[in-house]
Amino acid sequence: MIFRLEGSSVAEAPPVWSEELRVRSYEMDAKGRASALAVCNWLQEAAGNHATALAWGVDQLQAQGLTWVLSRLHLRLNRIPAWREPVTVTTWPAGAQRLHAVREFRISDEDGGEIGVATSGWLLVNLASRRPVRLPETIAAIRAHTPARVLDDPFEKLPELERAEHERSFAVRYSNLDMNRHANNVSVIAWALDAVPEEVLLESTLAEFEVDFRAEARYGDHITAQVCAPEPPAEIFLHRLVRDDGREIARARSRWRH
């Protein structure tokens, strides 16, 4: 099957992409299981490899003055895989929703059991203006050849955090930067989760995470990650990440299970 991104070369690639891996020791958390950040990195890697195979990769777009920026991510986990466990990440583009190019993910174990699912929304951004541009028709057209969405999320605005019960501060380091020269999305997720109270991190398991990336964080910026539980029991938290100039860079919501 042949797809073309306007202005790019033609690419022949499967509309559904799968990658196999094993949970590595440096991907584990304090409980000896894959960290939420490792899972997010798996999704990003699979998405990037599939986009490159379709001639939609970041390196291919940069030559045209364009890039992909992750705008929304919604991850739901049934369980967390253990050290050395085989895992398969399957991903596919699922058309367009307003300015978002939608991409779906399924994470499964070696028996095909579902570990988790995720949906994501990506903006095609002009590197010079740093503003989104209209998606080419090929993005919407590919939906006719791929499975349905695993999470039918309309990407509505997440609730605003009205008060901060806990907060932590972070500096954007060089090691946080991606090819677009801003803090990569997994670093932002890490800052959001690190602000959750210690007892929740140590005694509970992340079951669901939604994030809306709203602005860039650049090298040298200072970020304050704030969190609160809207109402007891404290199983759902709202998150807000703010740049030192007062700009909100991300808003998130997490759900935890004991």
Residue pairs with C-beta under 8 A, 6 or more apart in sequence:
1 12
1 13
1 14
1 15
1 145
2 10
2 11
2 12
3 10
3 11
3 13
3 54
3 55
3 138
3 141
3 142
4 10
4 11
4 55
4 138
5 54
5 55
5 56
5 61
5 136
5 138
5 139
6 136
6 137
6 138
7 64
8 55
8 56
8 60
8 61
8 64
9 55
9 60
10 55
11 53
11 54
11 55
11 56
13 50
13 53
13 54
14 53
15 92
15 93
15 142
15 145
15 146
16 90
16 91
16 92
16 146
16 147
17 46
17 49
17 50
17 53
17 90
17 91
17 92
18 46
18 88
18 89
18 90
18 91
19 42
19 45
19 46
19 49
19 88
19 89
20 86
20 87
20 88
21 42
21 86
21 87
21 88
21 89
22 84
22 85
22 86
22 87
23 33
23 34
23 38
23 81
23 82
23 83
23 84
23 85
23 87
24 38
25 83
27 34
27 35
27 38
27 41
28 34
28 35
28 38
28 83
29 35
29 36
30 201
30 202
31 80
31 202
32 82
32 83
33 80
33 81
33 82
33 83
34 80
34 81
34 82
34 83
34 85
34 87
36 75
36 77
36 189
36 193
36 206
36 209
37 186
37 189
37 190
37 193
39 75
39 77
39 107
39 116
40 73
40 75
40 185
40 186
40 189
41 186
42 87
42 89
42 107
43 73
43 75
43 89
43 91
43 105
43 118
43 120
44 70
44 185
44 186
45 89
46 89
46 90
46 91
46 105
47 91
47 103
47 105
47 120
48 57
48 58
50 91
50 92
50 93
51 57
51 58
51 68
52 59
52 60
54 93
56 68
58 67
58 68
58 179
58 180
59 179
61 67
61 68
61 124
62 127
62 179
65 126
65 127
65 128
66 124
66 125
66 126
66 127
66 133
67 124
67 125
67 127
67 179
67 180
68 101
68 122
68 123
68 124
68 125
69 122
69 123
69 125
69 180
69 213
70 120
70 121
70 122
70 185
70 213
71 100
71 121
71 122
71 123
71 155
71 212
71 213
72 100
72 119
72 120
72 121
72 153
72 155
72 210
72 211
72 212
72 213
73 118
73 119
73 120
73 121
73 185
73 189
73 209
73 210
73 211
74 118
74 119
74 120
74 151
74 153
74 208
74 209
74 210
74 211
75 116
75 117
75 118
75 208
75 209
75 210
76 116
76 117
76 118
76 151
76 207
76 208
77 115
77 116
77 205
77 206
77 207
77 208
78 114
78 115
78 116
79 115
79 116
80 115
80 205
80 206
81 87
81 107
81 109
81 115
85 109
85 110
86 109
86 110
87 107
87 108
87 109
87 115
88 107
88 108
88 109
88 110
89 105
89 106
89 107
90 105
90 106
90 107
90 108
91 103
91 104
91 105
91 106
92 103
92 104
92 146
92 147
93 101
93 102
93 103
93 104
93 139
93 142
93 143
93 146
94 102
94 103
94 104
94 119
94 143
94 146
94 147
94 148
94 149
95 102
95 139
95 140
95 142
95 143
96 102
96 135
96 139
96 140
96 143
97 121
97 154
97 155
99 123
99 124
99 132
99 134
99 135
100 121
100 122
100 123
100 155
101 121
101 122
101 123
101 124
101 135
101 139
102 119
102 120
102 121
102 122
102 149
103 119
103 120
103 121
103 122
104 117
104 118
104 119
104 120
104 146
104 147
104 149
104 150
104 151
105 117
105 118
105 119
105 120
105 150
106 114
106 116
106 117
106 150
107 114
107 115
107 116
107 117
107 118
108 114
108 115
109 115
117 150
117 151
118 150
118 151
119 149
119 150
119 151
119 152
119 153
121 155
123 132
124 132
124 133
124 134
124 135
125 131
125 132
125 133
126 132
126 133
127 180
130 216
153 210
155 212
157 212
157 251
158 210
158 211
158 212
158 238
158 251
158 252
158 253
159 230
159 238
159 251
159 253
160 238
160 240
160 251
161 226
161 227
161 228
161 238
161 239
161 240
161 251
162 228
163 228
164 226
164 227
164 228
164 240
165 227
165 228
165 229
166 195
166 196
166 197
166 226
166 227
166 228
167 195
167 224
167 225
167 226
167 227
168 191
168 194
168 195
168 224
168 225
169 222
169 223
169 224
169 225
170 191
170 194
170 222
170 223
170 224
170 225
171 220
171 221
171 222
171 223
172 183
172 187
172 217
172 218
172 219
172 220
172 221
172 222
172 223
173 219
174 219
176 183
176 184
176 187
176 217
176 219
177 183
177 184
177 219
178 184
178 185
181 218
181 219
182 216
182 217
182 218
183 216
183 217
183 218
183 221
183 223
185 211
185 213
188 211
188 213
188 217
188 241
188 249
188 250
189 209
189 211
189 252
191 223
191 225
191 241
192 211
192 225
192 227
192 239
192 241
192 250
192 252
192 254
193 201
193 206
193 209
193 254
194 225
195 225
195 226
195 227
195 239
196 227
196 237
196 254
196 256
197 227
197 234
200 234
200 237
200 256
203 258
204 235
204 256
204 257
204 258
205 256
205 257
205 258
206 254
206 255
206 256
207 255
207 256
207 257
208 254
208 255
209 252
209 253
209 254
209 255
210 252
210 253
210 254
211 239
211 250
211 251
211 252
212 250
212 251
212 252
213 249
213 250
214 248
214 249
214 250
214 251
215 243
215 247
215 248
215 249
215 250
216 249
217 223
217 241
217 243
217 249
221 243
221 244
222 243
222 244
223 241
223 242
223 243
223 244
223 249
224 241
224 242
224 244
225 239
225 240
225 241
226 239
226 240
226 241
226 242
227 237
227 238
227 239
227 240
228 237
228 238
229 235
229 236
229 237
229 238
230 236
230 238
235 255
235 256
235 257
236 253
236 254
236 255
236 256
237 253
237 254
237 256
238 251
238 252
238 253
239 250
239 251
239 252
239 253
239 254
240 248
240 250
240 251
240 252
241 248
241 249
241 250
241 251
241 252
242 248
242 249
243 249
